[in-house]
Amino acid sequence: MYLLCYKHNLIHLWGYLWTHWYQNDVWLLWARSASPDEICIFKTTMLTESHWKVIKRDYLPKFFCPRLDLVTYIMINRLIPHNEMMLKKYLTGRQDPSWRKDFKHNWKQLSKKESLQTSDYLTDSERWICSCPYFLTNRFFICKYLVNNVKENISSRFFKEVQRQGVYPLLEMKANFYNNVQEIPSTEIFVEIENTLKRALQIVQGQHALSNIQWAKSINKNIEGVRKMVCDIDKYENRITNPKTWKEHNKNTIFYE
Ligand SMILES: [Zn+2]
């Protein structure tokens, strides 16, 4: 920028840029590379611009140069409650942040592009970095080389849960984003099921001792799933011939040993 101003003899422009943007104290506030350990996931100062735009256009359209106390009042009583509501929607999954849609679109576009097997760029999907020029300017930290490296195995969860982050890997690739990852079987599920059944038995026996028939009738339907499982497995164990296809199984017997 300095060289550009020098070349075109733009003394005043450089004066402005230096004072408001480029000298170290203010440069730290906006530069993406201001910290050696972390990179800002936002590419431009657009986010701040848009924050002010929303206040001006949505909340204060009728006021030109409003008083500061009015602006503060609007921010506290209108803007913050609105943002809190949106945050709740994002956290509960009722709404997706708008960048996810753009991200998916961008990803799909890049995945259609052929990437040569031998490129001169350093592409590292572990740390999620690439040395190609497109990667440097992309707002989502993606480029065709990275996308092509992993796209085959991407699961549908990926687009719902993926996060950009300021440290390596710049795109957090969780194990469950890949389709072919085998889950480590955990026997904890047995503990949970056994505990529930034990407690249920205790409750039923307690009500039996009190001869609480009304209670038994009203919860009878809740046992239906368990009853069916027991019935199916008893039938399966007493069968004469082995099922020939998976169609003869149901979910109660298919994995039963
Ligand atoms: Zn690249």
Residues whose N, C-alpha, C, O or C-beta is under 5 A from the ligand:
A	BS01	ZN	C130 S131 C132 F135 C143 Y145
